[in-house]
Amino acid sequence: QVQLVESGGGLVQAGGSLRLSCAASGSIFSLNVMGWYRQAPEKQRELVAIITSGGATNYADSVKGRFTISRDNAKNTVYLQMNRLKPEDTAVYYCHYMSRAVPYWGQGTQVTVSS
């Protein structure tokens, strides 16, 4: 089992910044993928960004150039730096961990961007 604890969500004005953190604990394997997904009201959950344990990254087109994902393998923690936030970034952001084809999800943290 893997537990994911997220922090860093909140309310911010358009153009502002937030940093999300997600710490993983439990049965962590060295080869894994961690990342962030988001779900806005009445919309499907979508990929925001992911990063492998080797540092390879992938971003949704809508956040490229504004968001940066990073990780600290020693701390089993993934970060999402979100800059130039837009109202359409408003959603619940979920941390995601996958290793050996088994996915785990965090409880979600609300990000609200006011116009």
C-alpha positions as CSV (number, residue, x, y, z in Angstrom):
1,Q,0.0,0.0,0.0
2,V,1.0,3.6,-0.7
3,Q,-0.3,6.6,1.0
4,L,-0.2,10.0,-0.6
5,V,-0.6,13.3,1.3
6,E,-1.1,16.5,-0.7
7,S,-0.7,20.1,0.4
8,G,-0.6,23.5,-1.1
9,G,-3.9,24.2,-2.6
10,G,-5.9,27.3,-2.1
11,L,-7.4,30.5,-3.5
12,V,-5.4,32.7,-5.8
13,Q,-6.1,35.5,-8.2
14,A,-5.6,35.0,-11.9
15,G,-1.9,35.5,-12.8
16,G,-0.8,34.3,-9.4
17,S,1.1,31.2,-8.4
18,L,0.7,28.2,-6.2
19,R,2.9,25.2,-5.3
20,L,1.4,21.8,-4.6
21,S,3.3,19.1,-2.8
22,C,2.6,15.4,-2.5
23,A,4.5,13.0,-0.2
24,A,4.3,9.3,-0.7
25,S,4.8,6.7,2.0
26,G,4.5,3.0,2.5
27,S,5.6,0.4,0.0
28,I,7.5,2.7,-2.4
29,F,9.4,1.1,-5.3
30,S,12.3,2.9,-6.8
31,L,10.9,2.8,-10.3
32,N,7.7,4.7,-10.3
33,V,5.7,7.5,-11.9
34,M,4.3,10.3,-9.9
35,G,2.2,13.2,-11.0
36,W,-0.9,15.4,-10.9
37,Y,-4.3,15.1,-12.4
38,R,-7.2,17.5,-12.0
39,Q,-11.0,17.4,-12.1
40,A,-13.2,20.4,-12.6
41,P,-16.9,20.3,-11.8
42,E,-18.9,18.3,-14.3
43,K,-15.7,17.4,-16.2
44,Q,-13.6,14.3,-16.4
45,R,-10.4,13.9,-14.5
46,E,-7.4,14.9,-16.8
47,L,-3.7,14.7,-16.7
48,V,-1.8,17.8,-15.7
49,A,1.8,16.5,-15.5
50,I,3.7,13.4,-14.6
51,I,7.4,12.7,-13.8
52,T,9.2,9.4,-13.7
53,S,11.7,8.4,-11.1
54,G,14.3,9.1,-13.7
55,G,13.1,12.6,-14.2
56,A,11.3,12.4,-17.5
57,T,8.2,14.6,-17.7
58,N,5.0,15.0,-19.6
59,Y,2.6,17.9,-19.5
60,A,-0.9,18.7,-20.7
61,D,-0.8,21.2,-23.5
62,S,-2.9,23.6,-21.5
63,V,-0.3,24.0,-18.8
64,K,3.0,23.8,-20.8
65,G,5.1,26.8,-20.1
66,R,3.2,27.7,-16.9
67,F,3.5,24.7,-14.7
68,T,6.6,22.8,-13.7
69,I,6.7,19.3,-12.1
70,S,9.6,18.2,-10.1
71,R,10.4,15.5,-7.5
72,D,12.7,14.7,-4.6
73,N,13.3,11.0,-4.7
74,A,15.0,10.9,-1.3
75,K,11.8,12.3,0.2
76,N,9.4,10.5,-2.2
77,T,7.8,13.8,-2.8
78,V,6.5,15.4,-6.0
79,Y,5.9,19.1,-6.5
80,L,3.8,21.1,-9.0
81,Q,4.8,24.8,-9.4
82,M,1.9,26.6,-11.0
83,N,2.5,30.0,-12.4
84,R,0.3,32.4,-14.4
85,L,-2.7,30.7,-13.1
86,K,-6.0,31.1,-15.0
87,P,-9.6,30.7,-13.9
88,E,-9.8,27.6,-16.1
89,D,-7.2,26.0,-13.9
90,T,-9.8,25.8,-11.1
91,A,-10.2,22.2,-10.1
92,V,-9.5,19.6,-7.5
93,Y,-5.9,18.4,-8.0
94,Y,-5.1,14.8,-7.3
95,C,-1.7,13.4,-6.7
96,H,-1.0,10.1,-8.5
97,Y,1.5,7.4,-7.9
98,M,2.0,4.3,-10.1
99,S,4.5,1.5,-9.8
100,R,4.3,-2.0,-11.2
101,A,1.0,-1.0,-12.9
102,V,-0.7,-0.4,-9.6
103,P,-2.2,3.2,-9.3
104,Y,-2.7,5.2,-6.1
105,W,-4.5,8.5,-5.6
106,G,-4.3,11.2,-3.1
107,Q,-7.4,12.7,-1.5
108,G,-7.3,15.8,-3.6
109,T,-6.6,19.5,-2.9
110,Q,-8.8,22.3,-4.2
111,V,-7.2,25.0,-6.4
112,T,-9.5,28.0,-7.1
113,V,-8.4,30.8,-9.4
114,S,-10.5,34.0,-9.3
115,S,-10.7,36.3,-12.2
